[in-house]
Amino acid sequence: MDVLQEIKKEHDEFRTLIKKIEDAKGSQKKELFEELYAKLIGHHESEEHVLFTDVKRKSDEKGKDVVMEMIEEHSLAAYQFSVIQKTAIDNETWDAKFSVLKEVLTHHMDEEESELFKQAKKVLDKEE
């Protein structure tokens, strides 16, 4: 199993789920949001405890900086999730708050797939 391909596959699922949330209304929007949250929390924890740790350990300073940025973006996403979870689905700011989360997540996934994956391929062998 290629871990990077699996991460990319999950990212694609998250992008699809984000679109569904944007198109949904009311309780369906809230349910889809909670699904995204549950899936992303596990995804982020796995990345941080396995992939990020291994890449950081074997990287030079530039590579370590890439990993540290990924971790900070996870923190930023977690914060925005907490803000949205405290906001009623019918609050006029909910969609705007979700839009900010979407921007953070989309930027993060794109950067992870380009910069972090490149660094991982550089420092980890195929088995790792």
FENDARA-V448254 format. One record per backbone hydrogen bond with DSSP energy under -0.5 kcal/mol. NH is the residue of the N-H (numbers start at 0). CO is the residue of the C=O. Records with the same first field share a line. If there is no record, write none. Layout:
NH->CO ; CO
This chain:
2->0
5->1
6->2
7->3
8->4
9->5
10->6
11->7
12->8
13->9
14->10
15->11
16->12
17->13
18->14
19->15
20->16
21->17
22->18
23->19
27->24
28->24
29->25
30->26
31->27
32->28
33->29
34->30
35->31
36->32
37->33
38->34
39->35
40->36
41->37
42->38
43->39
44->40
45->41
46->42
47->43
48->44
49->45
50->45
51->46
53->49
54->50
55->51
56->52
57->53
58->54 ; 55
63->59
64->60
65->61
66->62
67->63
68->64
69->65
70->66
71->67
72->68
73->69
74->70
75->71
76->72
77->73
78->74
79->75
80->76
81->77
82->78
83->79
84->80
85->81
86->83
90->87
93->90
96->92
97->93
98->94
99->95
100->96
101->97
102->98
103->99
104->100
105->101
106->102
107->103
108->104
109->105
110->106
111->107
112->108
113->109
114->110
115->110
116->111
117->113
118->114
119->115
120->116
121->117
122->118
123->119
127->124
